[in-house]
Amino acid sequence: MEKPGLSATDIGERFGMNGRVTNRALEAIGVLEGGPGDWRPTAKGADISTTVYHDNGYGGYAHRDWEPLYFDPKIADEITPEIVERARAADIGYRLQKKLERAADKEEAELAFQDFQAKQAAANAPAEIDWGRVAIMAAGAIAIFGGVYVVTKYGPAIKQKWNTVSAARAETKNRRKMRAAETLGEELGSATDDRSDRSDD
């Protein structure tokens, strides 16, 4: 099948340009607009080009189709060495810009990842121990368990000793009361005898 004109690849081969630079050259002469991945003919380009539908002959998921532009061969006359140099400079500038954007995105992603790692490390770090509070709690626990131990081990003996002491004190107190009562009885008896003696007189 004879081509209806020159494709971008044909034009590039004539001037030693790859596909990217060729599209920039066609942009420079006003027949293409847009950008990489979205090139389309301008009004001028539509007037001097033809779109031809192609497909790979397969159906379903394997199906592929494309519609390349074929330009009037006279378009080659508009592409001068200056246009070629301008196209190469534009391509280099675009690729450098994309490279810088990727580097910036990578650096931003790296910084975000480092920040994430720092937050994770802080979240997973063991809590700082307040040794003063631990010491106070330990002392309280020792006092409580010590008291329980003393009561459990020595409680019966302490109780028995306390009962013995209490009984002795009670006995002493009772003896004192009895002596006081005896003394009072003796005094009352003596007083009664004195009255009897005086009445006899």
Backbone torsions as a table, in degrees:
resi	resn	phi	psi	omega
1	MET	NA	126.3	-179.3
2	GLU	-76.4	137.0	179.7
3	LYS	-70.0	144.2	179.4
4	PRO	-82.2	7.1	-179.0
5	GLY	166.5	-158.9	180.0
6	LEU	-98.1	128.8	173.4
7	SER	-81.9	169.8	177.0
8	ALA	-59.6	-36.7	178.7
9	THR	-64.1	-41.6	178.8
10	ASP	-62.3	-43.5	-179.2
11	ILE	-64.7	-43.2	-179.8
12	GLY	-62.3	-40.3	179.6
13	GLU	-62.9	-34.6	179.7
14	ARG	-64.4	-33.6	-174.0
15	PHE	-113.0	8.8	177.9
16	GLY	69.7	36.5	-178.9
17	MET	-114.0	144.7	172.7
18	ASN	-80.3	-179.9	-175.9
19	GLY	-61.9	-40.3	-178.4
20	ARG	-63.5	-47.6	-177.3
21	VAL	-68.0	-36.6	178.6
22	THR	-60.3	-45.1	178.2
23	ASN	-61.3	-36.5	178.0
24	ARG	-67.0	-37.6	178.9
25	ALA	-66.4	-43.0	177.6
26	LEU	-65.2	-32.1	174.3
27	GLU	-66.7	-41.3	-177.4
28	ALA	-63.5	-32.1	179.3
29	ILE	-92.6	4.8	170.6
30	GLY	84.9	23.8	179.2
31	VAL	-108.8	-12.2	175.5
32	LEU	-127.1	152.8	173.9
33	GLU	-145.2	168.2	-178.7
34	GLY	108.9	-125.6	-178.4
35	GLY	-177.7	178.8	-179.2
36	PRO	-51.9	127.2	-177.6
37	GLY	85.6	-8.0	-177.8
38	ASP	-146.4	39.5	177.0
39	TRP	-75.8	139.7	177.7
40	ARG	-148.8	153.7	-177.5
41	PRO	-72.1	142.3	171.1
42	THR	-77.6	-178.6	176.7
43	ALA	-60.7	-42.1	177.3
44	LYS	-62.5	-44.9	-178.8
45	GLY	-64.6	-36.9	179.7
46	ALA	-65.1	-31.3	-178.3
47	ASP	-72.4	-26.5	-175.2
48	ILE	-117.3	20.4	180.0
49	SER	-134.4	164.3	177.7
50	THR	-133.3	137.4	176.6
51	THR	-99.1	131.6	-179.7
52	VAL	-122.1	127.1	-179.6
53	TYR	-80.7	134.4	175.8
54	HIS	-133.0	151.8	169.8
55	ASP	-145.3	167.7	-175.7
56	ASN	-88.4	0.6	177.1
57	GLY	83.9	0.5	179.4
58	TYR	-100.7	160.9	176.5
59	GLY	-114.2	175.5	178.0
60	GLY	65.8	-142.7	-176.9
61	TYR	-66.8	-23.1	-178.0
62	ALA	-82.3	-6.5	-176.1
63	HIS	-69.2	133.7	174.7
64	ARG	-136.2	141.2	174.5
65	ASP	-142.8	160.3	-179.6
66	TRP	-155.6	156.6	-177.6
67	GLU	-132.4	81.5	-179.7
68	PRO	-71.4	154.7	175.9
69	LEU	-92.0	139.8	173.7
70	TYR	-120.9	120.8	-175.9
71	PHE	-95.3	156.0	173.1
72	ASP	-58.1	131.9	-179.2
73	PRO	-55.4	-22.7	-179.5
74	LYS	-66.2	-15.9	-178.9
75	ILE	-62.2	-26.1	-178.8
76	ALA	-61.7	-25.0	-179.3
77	ASP	-69.0	-21.9	-178.1
78	GLU	-84.3	-13.3	-176.9
79	ILE	-91.7	106.2	-178.5
80	THR	-101.6	168.6	175.8
81	PRO	-57.0	-35.4	178.3
82	GLU	-64.6	-40.6	178.3
83	ILE	-63.1	-40.9	180.0
84	VAL	-62.1	-45.7	179.9
85	GLU	-64.4	-40.4	178.3
86	ARG	-64.0	-39.1	179.4
87	ALA	-65.5	-41.6	178.9
88	ARG	-64.1	-41.9	179.1
89	ALA	-63.4	-40.8	179.3
90	ALA	-64.3	-40.6	179.5
91	ASP	-65.3	-43.7	178.5
92	ILE	-62.3	-43.6	179.4
93	GLY	-62.4	-40.7	179.6
94	TYR	-65.3	-45.4	-178.8
95	ARG	-66.6	-35.9	176.8
96	LEU	-66.1	-40.9	177.7
97	GLN	-60.9	-44.7	179.7
98	LYS	-64.9	-37.9	178.8
99	LYS	-63.7	-42.4	178.4
100	LEU	-65.3	-38.9	178.5
101	GLU	-64.0	-41.7	178.9
102	ARG	-64.9	-39.2	178.8
103	ALA	-64.5	-41.1	179.0
104	ALA	-65.0	-42.5	179.0
105	ASP	-62.9	-40.4	-179.7
106	LYS	-65.2	-42.6	179.2
107	GLU	-64.7	-41.9	178.6
108	GLU	-62.7	-42.3	178.7
109	ALA	-64.6	-39.0	179.6
110	GLU	-65.4	-42.1	178.6
111	LEU	-64.9	-41.1	178.6
112	ALA	-63.7	-39.0	179.6
113	PHE	-67.4	-41.1	178.0
114	GLN	-63.3	-40.1	177.7
115	ASP	-63.6	-41.0	177.5
116	PHE	-61.9	-44.3	179.5
117	GLN	-62.1	-41.4	-179.8
118	ALA	-63.5	-40.9	179.4
119	LYS	-66.9	-39.1	178.2
120	GLN	-64.4	-42.1	179.8
121	ALA	-63.6	-40.3	179.4
122	ALA	-66.6	-38.1	-179.5
123	ALA	-69.8	-32.6	-177.2
124	ASN	-91.8	-6.5	-178.4
125	ALA	-68.8	141.7	178.1
126	PRO	-64.9	143.1	-179.1
127	ALA	-64.8	145.1	179.0
128	GLU	-68.8	131.9	-175.3
129	ILE	-85.4	129.2	174.8
130	ASP	-89.4	93.1	-173.9
131	TRP	-65.4	-30.4	177.2
132	GLY	-62.8	-44.1	178.7
133	ARG	-67.7	-37.9	178.2
134	VAL	-61.5	-41.4	-179.4
135	ALA	-64.1	-41.8	179.6
136	ILE	-63.8	-43.9	179.9
137	MET	-65.0	-38.9	179.8
138	ALA	-65.1	-41.6	179.4
139	ALA	-63.5	-41.6	178.1
140	GLY	-62.7	-42.0	179.9
141	ALA	-64.7	-41.6	179.4
142	ILE	-62.4	-42.1	-179.6
143	ALA	-63.2	-42.8	-179.0
144	ILE	-65.4	-51.1	-178.0
145	PHE	-67.4	-32.1	176.6
146	GLY	-64.8	-42.6	178.6
147	GLY	-63.1	-43.1	177.9
148	VAL	-61.0	-41.9	-179.3
149	TYR	-63.2	-45.5	-178.7
150	VAL	-62.2	-45.8	-178.8
151	VAL	-63.8	-41.5	-178.9
152	THR	-66.6	-43.8	-174.5
153	LYS	-80.2	-43.8	-172.2
154	TYR	-109.2	0.7	-177.5
155	GLY	-56.6	-50.8	-178.8
156	PRO	-59.1	-42.1	-179.5
157	ALA	-66.5	-40.7	179.8
158	ILE	-64.1	-41.5	179.8
159	LYS	-63.1	-42.4	-179.9
160	GLN	-63.8	-43.4	178.9
161	LYS	-62.3	-41.7	-179.4
162	TRP	-64.4	-41.5	179.0
163	ASN	-64.3	-39.4	179.0
164	THR	-63.1	-46.8	180.0
165	VAL	-63.9	-43.0	-179.3
166	SER	-63.5	-41.1	179.2
167	ALA	-64.0	-42.1	179.2
168	ALA	-62.4	-42.9	-179.7
169	ARG	-65.3	-40.2	179.2
170	ALA	-64.7	-39.9	179.5
171	GLU	-65.0	-44.1	178.2
172	THR	-59.6	-42.2	-179.3
173	LYS	-64.7	-39.5	179.1
174	ASN	-65.9	-41.0	178.3
175	ARG	-61.8	-40.3	178.8
176	ARG	-62.4	-41.7	179.2
177	LYS	-63.5	-40.7	-179.1
178	MET	-65.7	-43.0	179.0
179	ARG	-62.8	-38.9	-179.9
180	ALA	-65.1	-38.7	179.9
181	ALA	-67.5	-41.2	178.4
182	GLU	-62.6	-43.4	-180.0
183	THR	-62.0	-43.4	179.8
184	LEU	-64.0	-38.6	179.2
185	GLY	-65.0	-42.0	178.3
186	GLU	-62.9	-40.6	-179.4
187	GLU	-66.0	-41.0	179.3
188	LEU	-65.0	-39.3	179.8
189	GLY	-65.0	-40.9	179.6
190	SER	-63.8	-40.9	179.9
191	ALA	-64.7	-37.8	-179.7
192	THR	-66.1	-40.8	178.5
193	ASP	-63.5	-39.9	179.9
194	ASP	-61.5	-40.8	-178.2
195	ARG	-66.4	-38.3	-179.6
196	SER	-65.0	-40.4	179.4
197	ASP	-63.8	-40.6	-177.8
198	ARG	-70.7	-35.3	-179.9
199	SER	-69.4	-31.7	178.2
200	ASP	-68.5	-32.6	177.9
201	ASP	-69.6	NA	NA
